[in-house]
């Protein structure tokens, strides 16, 4: 395939892909490890989320249980914190840590956290670009139309920008989670290390994904320039 025609781009991209695979395996390994470690208070992820939300006056934010593993997220449109079964009902260090992290996004939303607002503005464009950028790039190379390639690269760049903006949003949510877990006495001092380990591993997957996208964008630009 022509996407593998640039040796320099491939050399740069390959270790980034390897790092992304490593980061994903580490978050799974870390989550599974601390999923087996109960917190001293025996509080569940759902109870943790509710306690933190109420402490911040966000009594109207809903908490629901969803299917899947590591599928937890916050939807600002419906103001709903969605927690997977293991997090919602579990009373492990992993459960309360992830629950607190997702509530961190709800607090960001309530406070008008600028990076979160900017990411929300980028979301529709990034979603559209993710769906059609490769079609445009493929068509551009097949029919030798540089304008289509450039448009595809532009969409790819916007999708990358979305991923980059996501980084401070995720790191800030984890910082808020740790603060809330300690300030509200949900976890004790000896347990907070586990919470930090879980959230750090999860954050690294976002860093890795952004790095891979940046490498792929650089590679596409190299290939595009070689077609001049």
N, C-alpha and C positions, 0 to 999 in steps of 0.2 A: 504493500500500500504506500501511496505517496507520503503519508504522514510519517513514515519511517525513513524518509529520504535524506534527512539532515542528520549526519553523524554527530555533529557538535550538539545539536539539540537533544538527540537521543542519549548521548553521554551524560548530559546534565539532568535529563528527565529520569533516567533509570534509578539512580540512588534516591531520588525523591519519592519514587513509587515504592521502593524498598522501605523507606522510612515510614511512609503512610501505612503500609502493611504491618510494620512493627508496632506503630502507634495503635492501630486498631486491635491487634492481638493483645497489647498491654492493657488497654481499657477493659477488654473482655476478661482478661485474667485477673486484673485488680478488682473489678466489680464482683466477679464470682468469689474471690477470696474474702472480701469484706461483707459479702452477702451471707456468709456463714458465721460472722461475728456479731452477736447480738449486742445492742447498746444496753448500758446498765439500767436505764429507766424503763426499758421495755416498750418504748413509744414507737408507733409505726410511722411510715413515711407520710401517710395521709394525715395522721394526728399532728405530725411535725408541721406539715404544710398549713393546716388549719390554725395551729397555735401561732405561727409566724404571721400569717395573714391577719388574724384578729389583733395581734399586737401592733400592727401597722394600720389598723382601722379599715382593712379591706375585707369586711365581713360579707360583702356581696360577690366576691370572687368565688366561683364554684371550683370544686375538686371532684374529678371523675376518674373512674378506673377504666383503663383501656387494655386491649390485647397487645401482645408483643413483648420483646425484651429490649431494654434501653430505647424504648419508643416514647419516653417521657418528653413533654413539651408544654409550653404555655401559648395559648391562642389569644392575642390581644383583641381580636374582633369580638369574640364571645366572652372574653375575660374568664377563661377557664384554664385551670391547671390540670393537665391530663397525666396521670401516673400509671405506669405499667403494674401488673399484678404484684410482681416481686417487690416493688417500691411501695405501692399503695397499702398492701396488707402486711408487708414485712417489717420486723422490728430490728433489723440489722443496722450496722454502721453505714453500709452502702445505701440502704433504704432511706434513712433520715437525711443523708448527705445529698442524694439526688432530689428528694422532695424539697429540701431547703433551697437547692440551686434553682429549681423551676419556679419556686415562689419569688426568688430573686428577680426573675424577669417580670413578674406581676408588679413588684415594687418599682422596678425601673419604669414600667408603663405608667403607673400611677403618678410617679414623680416627673414624668416627661423627660426621661433620660435621653439626651441628644443622640448618641450613637444608635440607640434602639429606634428612635423616630426616623433617623436617616436610613437605617436598614429597612424599615417598613416602606419607605418611599421607593427604595431600590427594588424591593421584592417583586413587583409585577414585571418590571423590565428584565430583571435577572432570570425570572421564571420563563419568560418568553424567549430570552436569549439562549437559555440552556436547552430548550426544545428545538430551536431552529438554527443555531449557529453552525452546527456541523453540516447541516443540509446545504446552507449557503456556501460554506467553504468547499465542500465536495463539488457542488455545482460549478463554483468558480474555477476549480482546478480542471474539471472535466471539459468545460467549455472555454477554458482559458480567458475568463472574464475577471480581471483583477478587482473590479468594483464589488463583485459579489464576495470575493475573498476578504476584501477590506471590511465589508459590512459584517461578515461572520466574525472576523477578528474583533471588531468593535463590540459586538454582542458578547463575545468571550471575555473581553476586558471588563465589561459591565458586570458579568457574572463573577469575575475575580474580585472586583471592587466590593461586591456584596459579601463575599467570603472574608475579605480583609476587614470590613466594617463589623462583621460578626465577631471577630476576635476580642475587641474590647468589651463587647456586649457579654460574651461568655465569661471572660475573666472577671468582669465586674460582678456578674451574678454569683460566681463562686466566692468572691470576696465577701459579698453580702451574706451568702449562706453560712460561711464560717463565723462571721460576726454574730449572726442571729442564733446559731447553734450554741455558741458560748454565752452570749448575753442572756438568753432565755433559759439557760441551764438544761438544754435538751441533751447535750453530751458533756461528759466531764473532761477535764484536762488531759487525762491519759488516752482518751478516745479521739481527740481532735486531730491527732496525727493521722489516724486512719481516714478521717473525713477529708483532710487535705490531700492525701494520697489518691483517693478515689476521684476527687474533682480535678486534680492536676492531670491525671491520666486521661480523663475525658476531654480536657481542654487541649491536650496535645494532638488529638485527632483533628481538631479544627485547624490547628497550625499546619499539620501535615497536608490536609486537603488543600489549603490555600497555597502551600508550597508546590504541590503537584500541578495545580492549575496555572500558577505563575510559570513553571517550567514548560508546560504545554503551550502556553501563550507565546513564550519566547521562541519555542520551536516552530510554531506556525508562522511567526513573523520571519524567521530565517528562511523557511521554505517559500514563503510568499515572495520575499526579496530575490530569491534565486530564480524566480519565474519571470523576472523583468526582461 
